[in-house]
Amino acid sequence: MSVLTLVLGVLVSVDERVRDRVWLAAAGAASSDSAGLAAPLRAAASTVVDAARAQSVDHAPLMVFVLVATVLLLALVRT
């Protein structure tokens, strides 16, 4: 859960579209009931996925490095 929060925080700080959607979803959650909460959260999640996809395509070599580094770190921690 903390990794997802970290990824969302990074995307909010980097991508303006994500920041706007998260802000609108948070404002909608504060002013509406739980039934009306699904649509803004779905829109925010869709924007986060689109932004993550765009960032990963733009920075593919860095994404490969991060993936390999994560696998190696998990292997080191496990042993």
PyMOL Python script that loads the backbone (N, CA, C, O; Angstrom):
from pymol import cmd

cmd.read_pdbstr("""\
ATOM      1  N   MET A   1       0.827  -1.186   0.000  1.00  0.00           N
ATOM      2  CA  MET A   1       0.000   0.000   0.000  1.00  0.00           C
ATOM      3  C   MET A   1       0.872   1.251   0.000  1.00  0.00           C
ATOM      4  O   MET A   1       0.554   2.236  -0.666  1.00  0.00           O
ATOM      5  N   SER A   2       1.965   1.207   0.745  1.00  0.00           N
ATOM      6  CA  SER A   2       2.827   2.388   0.801  1.00  0.00           C
ATOM      7  C   SER A   2       3.516   2.635  -0.538  1.00  0.00           C
ATOM      8  O   SER A   2       3.807   3.782  -0.878  1.00  0.00           O
ATOM      9  N   VAL A   3       3.779   1.583  -1.294  1.00  0.00           N
ATOM     10  CA  VAL A   3       4.392   1.754  -2.607  1.00  0.00           C
ATOM     11  C   VAL A   3       3.422   2.461  -3.543  1.00  0.00           C
ATOM     12  O   VAL A   3       3.823   3.338  -4.308  1.00  0.00           O
ATOM     13  N   LEU A   4       2.149   2.086  -3.487  1.00  0.00           N
ATOM     14  CA  LEU A   4       1.151   2.751  -4.321  1.00  0.00           C
ATOM     15  C   LEU A   4       1.004   4.216  -3.941  1.00  0.00           C
ATOM     16  O   LEU A   4       0.846   5.073  -4.810  1.00  0.00           O
ATOM     17  N   THR A   5       1.054   4.502  -2.666  1.00  0.00           N
ATOM     18  CA  THR A   5       0.988   5.882  -2.205  1.00  0.00           C
ATOM     19  C   THR A   5       2.199   6.660  -2.694  1.00  0.00           C
ATOM     20  O   THR A   5       2.076   7.817  -3.096  1.00  0.00           O
ATOM     21  N   LEU A   6       3.349   6.039  -2.662  1.00  0.00           N
ATOM     22  CA  LEU A   6       4.564   6.686  -3.146  1.00  0.00           C
ATOM     23  C   LEU A   6       4.490   6.963  -4.646  1.00  0.00           C
ATOM     24  O   LEU A   6       4.854   8.050  -5.095  1.00  0.00           O
ATOM     25  N   VAL A   7       4.022   5.988  -5.419  1.00  0.00           N
ATOM     26  CA  VAL A   7       3.883   6.173  -6.858  1.00  0.00           C
ATOM     27  C   VAL A   7       2.876   7.278  -7.161  1.00  0.00           C
ATOM     28  O   VAL A   7       3.119   8.119  -8.026  1.00  0.00           O
ATOM     29  N   LEU A   8       1.750   7.280  -6.453  1.00  0.00           N
ATOM     30  CA  LEU A   8       0.752   8.323  -6.645  1.00  0.00           C
ATOM     31  C   LEU A   8       1.326   9.687  -6.286  1.00  0.00           C
ATOM     32  O   LEU A   8       1.080  10.666  -6.990  1.00  0.00           O
ATOM     33  N   GLY A   9       2.082   9.760  -5.209  1.00  0.00           N
ATOM     34  CA  GLY A   9       2.701  11.030  -4.821  1.00  0.00           C
ATOM     35  C   GLY A   9       3.676  11.543  -5.856  1.00  0.00           C
ATOM     36  O   GLY A   9       3.714  12.741  -6.137  1.00  0.00           O
ATOM     37  N   VAL A  10       4.464  10.650  -6.424  1.00  0.00           N
ATOM     38  CA  VAL A  10       5.413  11.059  -7.464  1.00  0.00           C
ATOM     39  C   VAL A  10       4.669  11.530  -8.710  1.00  0.00           C
ATOM     40  O   VAL A  10       5.029  12.545  -9.305  1.00  0.00           O
ATOM     41  N   LEU A  11       3.628  10.789  -9.103  1.00  0.00           N
ATOM     42  CA  LEU A  11       2.871  11.198 -10.281  1.00  0.00           C
ATOM     43  C   LEU A  11       2.145  12.522 -10.064  1.00  0.00           C
ATOM     44  O   LEU A  11       2.043  13.334 -10.983  1.00  0.00           O
ATOM     45  N   VAL A  12       1.644  12.741  -8.855  1.00  0.00           N
ATOM     46  CA  VAL A  12       0.983  14.010  -8.556  1.00  0.00           C
ATOM     47  C   VAL A  12       1.976  15.152  -8.635  1.00  0.00           C
ATOM     48  O   VAL A  12       1.640  16.234  -9.115  1.00  0.00           O
ATOM     49  N   SER A  13       3.194  14.925  -8.168  1.00  0.00           N
ATOM     50  CA  SER A  13       4.184  15.998  -8.200  1.00  0.00           C
ATOM     51  C   SER A  13       4.736  16.244  -9.599  1.00  0.00           C
ATOM     52  O   SER A  13       5.228  17.337  -9.878  1.00  0.00           O
ATOM     53  N   VAL A  14       4.666  15.251 -10.485  1.00  0.00           N
ATOM     54  CA  VAL A  14       5.258  15.383 -11.812  1.00  0.00           C
ATOM     55  C   VAL A  14       4.229  15.766 -12.872  1.00  0.00           C
ATOM     56  O   VAL A  14       4.503  16.629 -13.706  1.00  0.00           O
ATOM     57  N   ASP A  15       3.074  15.153 -12.855  1.00  0.00           N
ATOM     58  CA  ASP A  15       2.111  15.312 -13.944  1.00  0.00           C
ATOM     59  C   ASP A  15       0.930  16.177 -13.512  1.00  0.00           C
ATOM     60  O   ASP A  15       0.262  15.890 -12.518  1.00  0.00           O
ATOM     61  N   GLU A  16       0.689  17.225 -14.267  1.00  0.00           N
ATOM     62  CA  GLU A  16      -0.371  18.181 -13.946  1.00  0.00           C
ATOM     63  C   GLU A  16      -1.763  17.557 -14.076  1.00  0.00           C
ATOM     64  O   GLU A  16      -2.666  17.889 -13.307  1.00  0.00           O
ATOM     65  N   ARG A  17      -1.940  16.652 -15.048  1.00  0.00           N
ATOM     66  CA  ARG A  17      -3.250  16.005 -15.221  1.00  0.00           C
ATOM     67  C   ARG A  17      -3.621  15.194 -13.992  1.00  0.00           C
ATOM     68  O   ARG A  17      -4.762  15.239 -13.532  1.00  0.00           O
ATOM     69  N   VAL A  18      -2.648  14.446 -13.455  1.00  0.00           N
ATOM     70  CA  VAL A  18      -2.906  13.635 -12.271  1.00  0.00           C
ATOM     71  C   VAL A  18      -3.217  14.534 -11.081  1.00  0.00           C
ATOM     72  O   VAL A  18      -4.136  14.260 -10.310  1.00  0.00           O
ATOM     73  N   ARG A  19      -2.445  15.609 -10.940  1.00  0.00           N
ATOM     74  CA  ARG A  19      -2.665  16.540  -9.827  1.00  0.00           C
ATOM     75  C   ARG A  19      -4.086  17.094  -9.870  1.00  0.00           C
ATOM     76  O   ARG A  19      -4.754  17.167  -8.838  1.00  0.00           O
ATOM     77  N   ASP A  20      -4.551  17.486 -11.059  1.00  0.00           N
ATOM     78  CA  ASP A  20      -5.901  18.039 -11.181  1.00  0.00           C
ATOM     79  C   ASP A  20      -6.967  17.003 -10.846  1.00  0.00           C
ATOM     80  O   ASP A  20      -7.926  17.300 -10.133  1.00  0.00           O
ATOM     81  N   ARG A  21      -6.800  15.789 -11.360  1.00  0.00           N
ATOM     82  CA  ARG A  21      -7.795  14.733 -11.097  1.00  0.00           C
ATOM     83  C   ARG A  21      -7.838  14.343  -9.625  1.00  0.00           C
ATOM     84  O   ARG A  21      -8.919  14.149  -9.068  1.00  0.00           O
ATOM     85  N   VAL A  22      -6.681  14.228  -8.994  1.00  0.00           N
ATOM     86  CA  VAL A  22      -6.650  13.867  -7.568  1.00  0.00           C
ATOM     87  C   VAL A  22      -7.273  14.987  -6.747  1.00  0.00           C
ATOM     88  O   VAL A  22      -8.011  14.727  -5.796  1.00  0.00           O
ATOM     89  N   TRP A  23      -6.980  16.230  -7.109  1.00  0.00           N
ATOM     90  CA  TRP A  23      -7.554  17.369  -6.392  1.00  0.00           C
ATOM     91  C   TRP A  23      -9.085  17.369  -6.533  1.00  0.00           C
ATOM     92  O   TRP A  23      -9.797  17.579  -5.552  1.00  0.00           O
ATOM     93  N   LEU A  24      -9.590  17.132  -7.757  1.00  0.00           N
ATOM     94  CA  LEU A  24     -11.035  17.085  -7.966  1.00  0.00           C
ATOM     95  C   LEU A  24     -11.669  15.914  -7.224  1.00  0.00           C
ATOM     96  O   LEU A  24     -12.758  16.055  -6.666  1.00  0.00           O
ATOM     97  N   ALA A  25     -11.009  14.768  -7.211  1.00  0.00           N
ATOM     98  CA  ALA A  25     -11.540  13.607  -6.503  1.00  0.00           C
ATOM     99  C   ALA A  25     -11.577  13.858  -4.997  1.00  0.00           C
ATOM    100  O   ALA A  25     -12.535  13.475  -4.325  1.00  0.00           O
ATOM    101  N   ALA A  26     -10.536  14.501  -4.466  1.00  0.00           N
ATOM    102  CA  ALA A  26     -10.507  14.803  -3.034  1.00  0.00           C
ATOM    103  C   ALA A  26     -11.579  15.823  -2.681  1.00  0.00           C
ATOM    104  O   ALA A  26     -12.230  15.705  -1.643  1.00  0.00           O
ATOM    105  N   ALA A  27     -11.766  16.812  -3.524  1.00  0.00           N
ATOM    106  CA  ALA A  27     -12.805  17.818  -3.273  1.00  0.00           C
ATOM    107  C   ALA A  27     -14.186  17.184  -3.375  1.00  0.00           C
ATOM    108  O   ALA A  27     -15.074  17.505  -2.585  1.00  0.00           O
ATOM    109  N   GLY A  28     -14.375  16.291  -4.335  1.00  0.00           N
ATOM    110  CA  GLY A  28     -15.655  15.600  -4.474  1.00  0.00           C
ATOM    111  C   GLY A  28     -15.926  14.660  -3.321  1.00  0.00           C
ATOM    112  O   GLY A  28     -17.077  14.495  -2.916  1.00  0.00           O
ATOM    113  N   ALA A  29     -14.886  14.040  -2.783  1.00  0.00           N
ATOM    114  CA  ALA A  29     -15.059  13.121  -1.652  1.00  0.00           C
ATOM    115  C   ALA A  29     -15.438  13.878  -0.393  1.00  0.00           C
ATOM    116  O   ALA A  29     -16.183  13.367   0.443  1.00  0.00           O
ATOM    117  N   ALA A  30     -14.930  15.093  -0.257  1.00  0.00           N
ATOM    118  CA  ALA A  30     -15.240  15.876   0.928  1.00  0.00           C
ATOM    119  C   ALA A  30     -16.665  16.413   0.902  1.00  0.00           C
ATOM    120  O   ALA A  30     -17.259  16.636   1.956  1.00  0.00           O
ATOM    121  N   SER A  31     -17.222  16.625  -0.292  1.00  0.00           N
ATOM    122  CA  SER A  31     -18.532  17.263  -0.375  1.00  0.00           C
ATOM    123  C   SER A  31     -19.666  16.319  -0.742  1.00  0.00           C
ATOM    124  O   SER A  31     -20.828  16.724  -0.690  1.00  0.00           O
ATOM    125  N   SER A  32     -19.374  15.076  -1.111  1.00  0.00           N
ATOM    126  CA  SER A  32     -20.447  14.172  -1.521  1.00  0.00           C
ATOM    127  C   SER A  32     -20.478  12.928  -0.651  1.00  0.00           C
ATOM    128  O   SER A  32     -19.576  12.681   0.150  1.00  0.00           O
ATOM    129  N   ASP A  33     -21.546  12.148  -0.830  1.00  0.00           N
ATOM    130  CA  ASP A  33     -21.666  10.903  -0.073  1.00  0.00           C
ATOM    131  C   ASP A  33     -20.844   9.800  -0.727  1.00  0.00           C
ATOM    132  O   ASP A  33     -20.199  10.015  -1.753  1.00  0.00           O
ATOM    133  N   SER A  34     -20.874   8.632  -0.128  1.00  0.00           N
ATOM    134  CA  SER A  34     -20.035   7.539  -0.615  1.00  0.00           C
ATOM    135  C   SER A  34     -20.502   6.997  -1.965  1.00  0.00           C
ATOM    136  O   SER A  34     -19.692   6.445  -2.709  1.00  0.00           O
ATOM    137  N   ALA A  35     -21.768   7.137  -2.297  1.00  0.00           N
ATOM    138  CA  ALA A  35     -22.263   6.641  -3.585  1.00  0.00           C
ATOM    139  C   ALA A  35     -21.716   7.476  -4.735  1.00  0.00           C
ATOM    140  O   ALA A  35     -21.433   6.936  -5.803  1.00  0.00           O
ATOM    141  N   GLY A  36     -21.564   8.774  -4.539  1.00  0.00           N
ATOM    142  CA  GLY A  36     -21.061   9.639  -5.584  1.00  0.00           C
ATOM    143  C   GLY A  36     -19.551   9.681  -5.644  1.00  0.00           C
ATOM    144  O   GLY A  36     -18.978  10.386  -6.475  1.00  0.00           O
ATOM    145  N   LEU A  37     -18.902   8.935  -4.775  1.00  0.00           N
ATOM    146  CA  LEU A  37     -17.448   8.948  -4.688  1.00  0.00           C
ATOM    147  C   LEU A  37     -16.788   8.086  -5.763  1.00  0.00           C
ATOM    148  O   LEU A  37     -15.631   8.323  -6.110  1.00  0.00           O
ATOM    149  N   ALA A  38     -17.488   7.106  -6.288  1.00  0.00           N
ATOM    150  CA  ALA A  38     -16.888   6.152  -7.229  1.00  0.00           C
ATOM    151  C   ALA A  38     -16.472   6.807  -8.542  1.00  0.00           C
ATOM    152  O   ALA A  38     -15.392   6.513  -9.054  1.00  0.00           O
ATOM    153  N   ALA A  39     -17.292   7.675  -9.093  1.00  0.00           N
ATOM    154  CA  ALA A  39     -16.983   8.281 -10.397  1.00  0.00           C
ATOM    155  C   ALA A  39     -15.719   9.140 -10.360  1.00  0.00           C
ATOM    156  O   ALA A  39     -14.867   8.977 -11.234  1.00  0.00           O
ATOM    157  N   PRO A  40     -15.552  10.058  -9.380  1.00  0.00           N
ATOM    158  CA  PRO A  40     -14.306  10.834  -9.365  1.00  0.00           C
ATOM    159  C   PRO A  40     -13.075   9.975  -9.101  1.00  0.00           C
ATOM    160  O   PRO A  40     -12.010  10.238  -9.659  1.00  0.00           O
ATOM    161  N   LEU A  41     -13.204   8.957  -8.264  1.00  0.00           N
ATOM    162  CA  LEU A  41     -12.063   8.075  -7.997  1.00  0.00           C
ATOM    163  C   LEU A  41     -11.708   7.249  -9.228  1.00  0.00           C
ATOM    164  O   LEU A  41     -10.531   7.008  -9.497  1.00  0.00           O
ATOM    165  N   ARG A  42     -12.713   6.819  -9.970  1.00  0.00           N
ATOM    166  CA  ARG A  42     -12.462   6.066 -11.195  1.00  0.00           C
ATOM    167  C   ARG A  42     -11.754   6.956 -12.220  1.00  0.00           C
ATOM    168  O   ARG A  42     -10.829   6.511 -12.900  1.00  0.00           O
ATOM    169  N   ALA A  43     -12.189   8.206 -12.328  1.00  0.00           N
ATOM    170  CA  ALA A  43     -11.552   9.141 -13.266  1.00  0.00           C
ATOM    171  C   ALA A  43     -10.115   9.428 -12.843  1.00  0.00           C
ATOM    172  O   ALA A  43      -9.222   9.498 -13.688  1.00  0.00           O
ATOM    173  N   ALA A  44      -9.884   9.595 -11.539  1.00  0.00           N
ATOM    174  CA  ALA A  44      -8.528   9.844 -11.044  1.00  0.00           C
ATOM    175  C   ALA A  44      -7.638   8.624 -11.293  1.00  0.00           C
ATOM    176  O   ALA A  44      -6.486   8.772 -11.702  1.00  0.00           O
ATOM    177  N   ALA A  45      -8.162   7.428 -11.049  1.00  0.00           N
ATOM    178  CA  ALA A  45      -7.374   6.210 -11.275  1.00  0.00           C
ATOM    179  C   ALA A  45      -7.043   6.054 -12.759  1.00  0.00           C
ATOM    180  O   ALA A  45      -5.935   5.649 -13.109  1.00  0.00           O
ATOM    181  N   SER A  46      -7.989   6.369 -13.617  1.00  0.00           N
ATOM    182  CA  SER A  46      -7.740   6.292 -15.056  1.00  0.00           C
ATOM    183  C   SER A  46      -6.647   7.269 -15.476  1.00  0.00           C
ATOM    184  O   SER A  46      -5.788   6.934 -16.291  1.00  0.00           O
ATOM    185  N   THR A  47      -6.682   8.464 -14.922  1.00  0.00           N
ATOM    186  CA  THR A  47      -5.661   9.458 -15.249  1.00  0.00           C
ATOM    187  C   THR A  47      -4.294   9.019 -14.741  1.00  0.00           C
ATOM    188  O   THR A  47      -3.287   9.208 -15.424  1.00  0.00           O
ATOM    189  N   VAL A  48      -4.253   8.433 -13.544  1.00  0.00           N
ATOM    190  CA  VAL A  48      -2.984   7.948 -12.990  1.00  0.00           C
ATOM    191  C   VAL A  48      -2.400   6.850 -13.881  1.00  0.00           C
ATOM    192  O   VAL A  48      -1.199   6.845 -14.151  1.00  0.00           O
ATOM    193  N   VAL A  49      -3.233   5.930 -14.331  1.00  0.00           N
ATOM    194  CA  VAL A  49      -2.759   4.849 -15.193  1.00  0.00           C
ATOM    195  C   VAL A  49      -2.260   5.408 -16.524  1.00  0.00           C
ATOM    196  O   VAL A  49      -1.215   4.988 -17.021  1.00  0.00           O
ATOM    197  N   ASP A  50      -3.004   6.355 -17.101  1.00  0.00           N
ATOM    198  CA  ASP A  50      -2.569   6.966 -18.363  1.00  0.00           C
ATOM    199  C   ASP A  50      -1.250   7.698 -18.199  1.00  0.00           C
ATOM    200  O   ASP A  50      -0.369   7.593 -19.053  1.00  0.00           O
ATOM    201  N   ALA A  51      -1.105   8.442 -17.104  1.00  0.00           N
ATOM    202  CA  ALA A  51       0.138   9.184 -16.866  1.00  0.00           C
ATOM    203  C   ALA A  51       1.302   8.228 -16.620  1.00  0.00           C
ATOM    204  O   ALA A  51       2.410   8.466 -17.101  1.00  0.00           O
ATOM    205  N   ALA A  52       1.062   7.155 -15.879  1.00  0.00           N
ATOM    206  CA  ALA A  52       2.127   6.178 -15.638  1.00  0.00           C
ATOM    207  C   ALA A  52       2.559   5.514 -16.941  1.00  0.00           C
ATOM    208  O   ALA A  52       3.747   5.282 -17.165  1.00  0.00           O
ATOM    209  N   ARG A  53       1.591   5.213 -17.794  1.00  0.00           N
ATOM    210  CA  ARG A  53       1.913   4.608 -19.089  1.00  0.00           C
ATOM    211  C   ARG A  53       2.726   5.579 -19.947  1.00  0.00           C
ATOM    212  O   ARG A  53       3.707   5.183 -20.576  1.00  0.00           O
ATOM    213  N   ALA A  54       2.318   6.844 -19.972  1.00  0.00           N
ATOM    214  CA  ALA A  54       3.040   7.840 -20.770  1.00  0.00           C
ATOM    215  C   ALA A  54       4.453   8.057 -20.228  1.00  0.00           C
ATOM    216  O   ALA A  54       5.406   8.167 -20.998  1.00  0.00           O
ATOM    217  N   GLN A  55       4.585   8.118 -18.906  1.00  0.00           N
ATOM    218  CA  GLN A  55       5.901   8.311 -18.312  1.00  0.00           C
ATOM    219  C   GLN A  55       6.796   7.100 -18.567  1.00  0.00           C
ATOM    220  O   GLN A  55       7.992   7.255 -18.816  1.00  0.00           O
ATOM    221  N   SER A  56       6.227   5.896 -18.508  1.00  0.00           N
ATOM    222  CA  SER A  56       7.052   4.706 -18.728  1.00  0.00           C
ATOM    223  C   SER A  56       7.490   4.593 -20.186  1.00  0.00           C
ATOM    224  O   SER A  56       8.581   4.094 -20.461  1.00  0.00           O
ATOM    225  N   VAL A  57       6.661   5.045 -21.121  1.00  0.00           N
ATOM    226  CA  VAL A  57       7.052   5.021 -22.529  1.00  0.00           C
ATOM    227  C   VAL A  57       8.138   6.066 -22.777  1.00  0.00           C
ATOM    228  O   VAL A  57       9.097   5.811 -23.506  1.00  0.00           O
ATOM    229  N   ASP A  58       7.984   7.243 -22.168  1.00  0.00           N
ATOM    230  CA  ASP A  58       8.965   8.311 -22.359  1.00  0.00           C
ATOM    231  C   ASP A  58      10.314   7.972 -21.740  1.00  0.00           C
ATOM    232  O   ASP A  58      11.358   8.387 -22.245  1.00  0.00           O
ATOM    233  N   HIS A  59      10.290   7.218 -20.647  1.00  0.00           N
ATOM    234  CA  HIS A  59      11.517   6.919 -19.906  1.00  0.00           C
ATOM    235  C   HIS A  59      11.741   5.410 -19.802  1.00  0.00           C
ATOM    236  O   HIS A  59      11.998   4.892 -18.715  1.00  0.00           O
ATOM    237  N   ALA A  60      11.645   4.719 -20.911  1.00  0.00           N
ATOM    238  CA  ALA A  60      11.752   3.258 -20.932  1.00  0.00           C
ATOM    239  C   ALA A  60      13.074   2.732 -20.369  1.00  0.00           C
ATOM    240  O   ALA A  60      13.047   1.778 -19.592  1.00  0.00           O
ATOM    241  N   PRO A  61      14.228   3.306 -20.722  1.00  0.00           N
ATOM    242  CA  PRO A  61      15.479   2.774 -20.160  1.00  0.00           C
ATOM    243  C   PRO A  61      15.530   2.900 -18.632  1.00  0.00           C
ATOM    244  O   PRO A  61      16.034   2.013 -17.944  1.00  0.00           O
ATOM    245  N   LEU A  62      15.012   3.990 -18.125  1.00  0.00           N
ATOM    246  CA  LEU A  62      14.998   4.167 -16.676  1.00  0.00           C
ATOM    247  C   LEU A  62      14.061   3.160 -16.015  1.00  0.00           C
ATOM    248  O   LEU A  62      14.367   2.652 -14.936  1.00  0.00           O
ATOM    249  N   MET A  63      12.933   2.866 -16.642  1.00  0.00           N
ATOM    250  CA  MET A  63      11.988   1.885 -16.096  1.00  0.00           C
ATOM    251  C   MET A  63      12.615   0.493 -16.049  1.00  0.00           C
ATOM    252  O   MET A  63      12.407  -0.250 -15.090  1.00  0.00           O
ATOM    253  N   VAL A  64      13.380   0.140 -17.080  1.00  0.00           N
ATOM    254  CA  VAL A  64      14.066  -1.159 -17.094  1.00  0.00           C
ATOM    255  C   VAL A  64      15.085  -1.206 -15.964  1.00  0.00           C
ATOM    256  O   VAL A  64      15.188  -2.214 -15.265  1.00  0.00           O
ATOM    257  N   PHE A  65      15.840  -0.123 -15.779  1.00  0.00           N
ATOM    258  CA  PHE A  65      16.822  -0.063 -14.703  1.00  0.00           C
ATOM    259  C   PHE A  65      16.147  -0.219 -13.340  1.00  0.00           C
ATOM    260  O   PHE A  65      16.634  -0.965 -12.491  1.00  0.00           O
ATOM    261  N   VAL A  66      15.039   0.474 -13.127  1.00  0.00           N
ATOM    262  CA  VAL A  66      14.329   0.397 -11.844  1.00  0.00           C
ATOM    263  C   VAL A  66      13.796  -1.011 -11.615  1.00  0.00           C
ATOM    264  O   VAL A  66      13.862  -1.520 -10.497  1.00  0.00           O
ATOM    265  N   LEU A  67      13.273  -1.642 -12.652  1.00  0.00           N
ATOM    266  CA  LEU A  67      12.770  -3.008 -12.519  1.00  0.00           C
ATOM    267  C   LEU A  67      13.886  -3.976 -12.146  1.00  0.00           C
ATOM    268  O   LEU A  67      13.727  -4.789 -11.235  1.00  0.00           O
ATOM    269  N   VAL A  68      15.011  -3.891 -12.845  1.00  0.00           N
ATOM    270  CA  VAL A  68      16.142  -4.779 -12.550  1.00  0.00           C
ATOM    271  C   VAL A  68      16.694  -4.498 -11.155  1.00  0.00           C
ATOM    272  O   VAL A  68      17.028  -5.429 -10.422  1.00  0.00           O
ATOM    273  N   ALA A  69      16.791  -3.233 -10.786  1.00  0.00           N
ATOM    274  CA  ALA A  69      17.281  -2.880  -9.448  1.00  0.00           C
ATOM    275  C   ALA A  69      16.356  -3.409  -8.360  1.00  0.00           C
ATOM    276  O   ALA A  69      16.823  -3.859  -7.314  1.00  0.00           O
ATOM    277  N   THR A  70      15.057  -3.359  -8.596  1.00  0.00           N
ATOM    278  CA  THR A  70      14.099  -3.879  -7.618  1.00  0.00           C
ATOM    279  C   THR A  70      14.235  -5.385  -7.461  1.00  0.00           C
ATOM    280  O   THR A  70      14.210  -5.904  -6.345  1.00  0.00           O
ATOM    281  N   VAL A  71      14.380  -6.085  -8.577  1.00  0.00           N
ATOM    282  CA  VAL A  71      14.549  -7.542  -8.509  1.00  0.00           C
ATOM    283  C   VAL A  71      15.831  -7.897  -7.762  1.00  0.00           C
ATOM    284  O   VAL A  71      15.829  -8.799  -6.925  1.00  0.00           O
ATOM    285  N   LEU A  72      16.917  -7.201  -8.054  1.00  0.00           N
ATOM    286  CA  LEU A  72      18.176  -7.475  -7.359  1.00  0.00           C
ATOM    287  C   LEU A  72      18.084  -7.155  -5.869  1.00  0.00           C
ATOM    288  O   LEU A  72      18.610  -7.893  -5.036  1.00  0.00           O
ATOM    289  N   LEU A  73      17.411  -6.050  -5.539  1.00  0.00           N
ATOM    290  CA  LEU A  73      17.250  -5.693  -4.130  1.00  0.00           C
ATOM    291  C   LEU A  73      16.437  -6.755  -3.393  1.00  0.00           C
ATOM    292  O   LEU A  73      16.788  -7.144  -2.279  1.00  0.00           O
ATOM    293  N   LEU A  74      15.367  -7.217  -4.002  1.00  0.00           N
ATOM    294  CA  LEU A  74      14.570  -8.265  -3.364  1.00  0.00           C
ATOM    295  C   LEU A  74      15.368  -9.547  -3.204  1.00  0.00           C
ATOM    296  O   LEU A  74      15.227 -10.240  -2.197  1.00  0.00           O
ATOM    297  N   ALA A  75      16.207  -9.874  -4.185  1.00  0.00           N
ATOM    298  CA  ALA A  75      17.054 -11.057  -4.073  1.00  0.00           C
ATOM    299  C   ALA A  75      18.066 -10.909  -2.948  1.00  0.00           C
ATOM    300  O   ALA A  75      18.330 -11.867  -2.221  1.00  0.00           O
ATOM    301  N   LEU A  76      18.636  -9.714  -2.799  1.00  0.00           N
ATOM    302  CA  LEU A  76      19.593  -9.490  -1.735  1.00  0.00           C
ATOM    303  C   LEU A  76      18.947  -9.507  -0.350  1.00  0.00           C
ATOM    304  O   LEU A  76      19.522 -10.035   0.602  1.00  0.00           O
ATOM    305  N   VAL A  77      17.785  -8.944  -0.247  1.00  0.00           N
ATOM    306  CA  VAL A  77      17.094  -8.899   1.045  1.00  0.00           C
ATOM    307  C   VAL A  77      16.645 -10.292   1.460  1.00  0.00           C
ATOM    308  O   VAL A  77      16.655 -10.633   2.643  1.00  0.00           O
ATOM    309  N   ARG A  78      16.257 -11.079   0.492  1.00  0.00           N
ATOM    310  CA  ARG A  78      15.758 -12.416   0.780  1.00  0.00           C
ATOM    311  C   ARG A  78      16.850 -13.360   1.281  1.00  0.00           C
ATOM    312  O   ARG A  78      16.573 -14.260   2.074  1.00  0.00           O
ATOM    313  N   THR A  79      18.079 -13.164   0.829  1.00  0.00           N
ATOM    314  CA  THR A  79      19.148 -14.085   1.228  1.00  0.00           C
ATOM    315  C   THR A  79      19.881 -13.614   2.457  1.00  0.00           C
ATOM    316  O   THR A  79      20.807 -14.280   2.918  1.00  0.00           O
TER     317      THR A  79
END
""", "prot")
cmd.dss("prot")
cmd.show_as("cartoon", "prot")
cmd.util.cbc("prot")
cmd.orient("prot")
